[in-house]
Amino acid sequence: MKVFGKNVFNELKKNVKSIKKVYLANNFNDKEIIDFIRNNKISYSSMDIKAMDKMVEGKHQGIIIVIDDYEYVDYKTMFNDKLVVMLDHLEDPHNFGAIVRTCEAAGVKSIIIPKDRSVSVTETVMRTSSGALEYVDIAMVNNLVKVIDDFKKNGFFVYAADMGGDNYREVDFADKVLLIIGNEGHGISRLVGENCDQIIAIPQYGKINSLNASVAAAILIYGIVNR
């Protein structure tokens, strides 16, 4: 996987072994980064910036980092957590990256995504999360409903965010929470909704009747964490 940017590198360097190779623009002049690469004997190459532009999409700031593909975890390792976030077929990698970043900032370390018809951990997600993926575990699963049932058996109360639900401010959240955020366009899928314990919603007062998925996730995550 290729990721890029100075901020991303500065997060990745906390785990040097994750960095396989670095490409630097010929005119790259960040002495701190260059010294770190050399001192830690990280493989690197200098190249023409126009060639680098063809390697990735986005503003790479003259640095591209090659890392291993993301390693997903087993969702069963999350049963001891207090709050786990599940994404019900989210599609936008920018939303996913923003949710990862929010989770890390709020102290939430576990996210579950489905294998099919869903965004996965990509270069865009890595970049958007600004390095937060280094501190948040992602589980990719085949069947969300089965996983929901497993979490219930392990003491979790399952809340899904959807229009028409109970005002989240008035909800007495359980000690162990599985919070489900729906698809950007269609919301929570029918089977997932039917297997939740409670549907919750964010009260809205304007003329637009929906929030961006990552914004809604951030409001609810902090609402639960600060309960």
C-alpha positions as CSV (number, residue, x, y, z in Angstrom):
1,M,0.0,0.0,0.0
2,K,1.2,3.5,-0.9
3,V,0.4,6.4,1.4
4,F,1.9,9.9,1.4
5,G,2.4,13.2,3.1
6,K,4.6,14.5,5.9
7,N,2.0,14.1,8.6
8,V,1.3,10.5,7.6
9,F,5.1,9.7,7.7
10,N,5.5,11.3,11.1
11,E,2.8,9.0,12.5
12,L,4.1,5.9,10.7
13,K,7.6,6.5,12.0
14,K,6.5,5.6,15.5
15,N,6.4,2.1,14.2
16,V,9.4,2.0,11.9
17,K,9.0,-1.6,11.0
18,S,5.8,-0.7,9.2
19,I,7.7,1.4,6.6
20,K,9.0,-0.7,3.7
21,K,10.3,2.0,1.4
22,V,10.1,5.8,1.0
23,Y,10.2,7.8,-2.2
24,L,11.4,11.3,-1.9
25,A,11.2,14.1,-4.5
26,N,14.6,15.3,-5.8
27,N,14.0,18.7,-4.1
28,F,12.6,17.3,-0.8
29,N,14.2,19.4,1.9
30,D,12.7,18.4,5.2
31,K,15.9,17.7,7.1
32,E,14.2,16.1,10.1
33,I,12.5,13.5,7.9
34,I,15.6,12.8,5.8
35,D,17.7,12.4,8.9
36,F,15.2,10.0,10.4
37,I,15.1,7.9,7.3
38,R,18.9,7.7,7.1
39,N,19.4,7.1,10.8
40,N,16.9,4.3,10.9
41,K,18.3,2.8,7.7
42,I,14.9,2.9,5.9
43,S,15.2,2.1,2.2
44,Y,14.5,5.2,0.1
45,S,14.9,6.5,-3.4
46,S,14.9,10.0,-4.8
47,M,12.9,10.7,-8.0
48,D,11.4,13.3,-10.2
49,I,8.3,14.9,-8.7
50,K,6.3,14.5,-11.9
51,A,6.9,10.7,-11.7
52,M,5.7,10.8,-8.1
53,D,2.5,12.6,-9.2
54,K,1.6,9.5,-11.3
55,M,2.1,7.1,-8.4
56,V,-0.6,8.5,-6.2
57,E,-3.7,10.7,-6.3
58,G,-3.4,13.7,-4.1
59,K,-0.9,16.2,-2.7
60,H,2.0,14.0,-1.6
61,Q,4.3,16.8,-0.5
62,G,7.2,15.1,-2.1
63,I,7.1,12.0,0.0
64,I,5.4,8.6,-0.7
65,I,5.6,5.8,1.8
66,V,5.2,2.1,1.0
67,I,3.7,0.0,3.8
68,D,2.2,-3.5,4.1
69,D,-1.5,-3.8,3.3
70,Y,-3.6,-3.3,6.4
71,E,-4.0,-6.3,8.7
72,Y,-7.5,-6.7,10.0
73,V,-8.2,-8.1,13.4
74,D,-10.6,-10.7,14.7
75,Y,-13.8,-9.0,16.0
76,K,-13.9,-11.3,19.0
77,T,-10.9,-9.5,20.4
78,M,-13.2,-6.5,20.9
79,F,-15.5,-8.1,23.5
80,N,-13.7,-6.4,26.4
81,D,-14.2,-2.9,25.0
82,K,-16.8,-0.5,26.3
83,L,-17.7,1.0,23.0
84,V,-17.3,-0.6,19.5
85,V,-18.4,1.1,16.3
86,M,-19.8,-0.8,13.4
87,L,-20.2,0.7,9.9
88,D,-23.1,-0.8,8.0
89,H,-21.9,-0.7,4.4
90,L,-20.3,2.7,4.4
91,E,-19.0,3.6,1.0
92,D,-17.0,6.8,1.1
93,P,-13.3,6.4,2.2
94,H,-13.2,10.0,3.4
95,N,-16.1,9.3,5.8
96,F,-14.4,6.1,6.9
97,G,-11.1,7.9,7.5
98,A,-12.8,10.7,9.4
99,I,-14.6,8.2,11.6
100,V,-11.3,6.4,12.4
101,R,-9.8,9.7,13.4
102,T,-12.8,10.6,15.6
103,C,-12.6,7.1,17.3
104,E,-8.9,7.5,18.1
105,A,-9.5,11.0,19.5
106,A,-12.3,9.8,21.6
107,G,-10.4,6.8,22.9
108,V,-12.4,4.3,20.9
109,K,-10.1,1.6,19.5
110,S,-12.4,-0.8,17.7
111,I,-14.3,-0.6,14.4
112,I,-16.2,-3.3,12.4
113,I,-16.9,-3.2,8.7
114,P,-18.5,-5.8,6.4
115,K,-16.5,-7.5,3.7
116,D,-18.9,-6.9,0.8
117,R,-20.3,-3.7,-0.6
118,S,-18.3,-1.6,1.8
119,V,-15.3,0.7,2.0
120,S,-12.1,-1.1,3.2
121,V,-8.8,0.3,4.5
122,T,-7.3,2.0,1.5
123,E,-4.6,4.7,0.9
124,T,-7.3,7.3,1.0
125,V,-8.6,6.1,4.4
126,M,-5.1,6.0,5.7
127,R,-4.4,9.6,4.6
128,T,-7.8,10.9,5.8
129,S,-7.3,9.3,9.2
130,S,-4.0,11.3,9.5
131,G,-2.2,8.3,11.1
132,A,-5.0,7.3,13.5
133,L,-5.2,3.8,11.9
134,E,-2.0,3.0,13.8
135,Y,-4.0,3.1,17.0
136,V,-7.5,1.8,16.0
137,D,-8.2,-1.8,15.2
138,I,-10.5,-2.7,12.2
139,A,-12.3,-6.0,11.9
140,M,-13.7,-7.1,8.5
141,V,-16.6,-9.6,8.8
142,N,-18.8,-11.6,6.5
143,N,-22.1,-11.2,8.3
144,L,-23.0,-8.2,10.4
145,V,-26.1,-9.7,11.9
146,K,-24.2,-12.7,13.2
147,V,-21.6,-10.4,14.7
148,I,-24.3,-8.3,16.3
149,D,-25.7,-11.5,17.9
150,D,-22.2,-12.4,19.2
151,F,-21.8,-9.0,20.8
152,K,-25.2,-9.3,22.5
153,K,-24.1,-12.6,23.9
154,N,-21.1,-10.8,25.3
155,G,-23.1,-8.2,27.2
156,F,-23.3,-5.4,24.6
157,F,-26.4,-3.3,24.0
158,V,-26.8,-2.5,20.3
159,Y,-27.7,1.0,19.2
160,A,-28.2,1.9,15.5
161,A,-28.3,5.5,14.3
162,D,-31.2,6.3,12.0
163,M,-33.9,8.9,11.3
164,G,-36.9,8.5,13.5
165,G,-35.1,7.0,16.4
166,D,-35.0,8.1,20.0
167,N,-33.2,11.3,20.8
168,Y,-29.7,10.2,21.8
169,R,-29.6,12.9,24.5
170,E,-32.4,11.2,26.3
171,V,-31.0,7.7,26.1
172,D,-29.6,6.0,29.2
173,F,-26.7,4.2,27.4
174,A,-25.6,0.7,28.6
175,D,-22.2,0.1,30.0
176,K,-21.1,-1.9,26.9
177,V,-22.2,-0.3,23.6
178,L,-22.1,-1.5,20.0
179,L,-22.9,1.7,17.9
180,I,-23.9,1.1,14.3
181,I,-23.6,3.9,11.7
182,G,-25.4,3.3,8.4
183,N,-24.7,3.8,4.7
184,E,-24.4,7.4,3.5
185,G,-27.5,7.1,1.2
186,H,-29.6,4.3,2.6
187,G,-28.9,4.4,6.3
188,I,-29.1,1.2,8.3
189,S,-30.0,-2.0,6.3
190,R,-33.3,-3.7,7.2
191,L,-31.8,-6.8,8.8
192,V,-29.3,-4.8,10.9
193,G,-32.0,-2.5,12.1
194,E,-34.3,-5.5,13.1
195,N,-31.5,-7.0,15.2
196,C,-30.6,-3.8,17.1
197,D,-31.8,-3.2,20.6
198,Q,-32.6,0.5,20.1
199,I,-32.7,3.0,17.2
200,I,-31.3,6.4,18.1
201,A,-31.2,9.7,16.3
202,I,-29.7,13.2,16.5
203,P,-32.3,16.0,16.7
204,Q,-32.1,18.3,13.8
205,Y,-33.6,21.8,13.5
206,G,-32.8,23.0,10.0
207,K,-34.2,22.2,6.6
208,I,-31.7,19.6,5.6
209,N,-32.9,16.3,7.0
210,S,-29.7,14.3,7.3
211,L,-26.1,14.7,8.5
212,N,-22.9,13.4,6.9
213,A,-22.1,10.0,8.2
214,S,-18.8,11.0,9.8
215,V,-20.4,14.0,11.5
216,A,-23.2,11.9,12.9
217,A,-20.8,9.3,14.1
218,A,-18.7,12.0,15.8
219,I,-21.7,13.4,17.6
220,L,-22.9,10.1,18.8
221,I,-19.5,8.7,19.8
222,Y,-18.8,11.7,22.0
223,G,-22.3,11.6,23.3
224,I,-21.7,8.1,24.5
225,V,-18.2,8.6,25.7
226,N,-19.1,11.6,27.7
227,R,-22.4,10.2,29.1
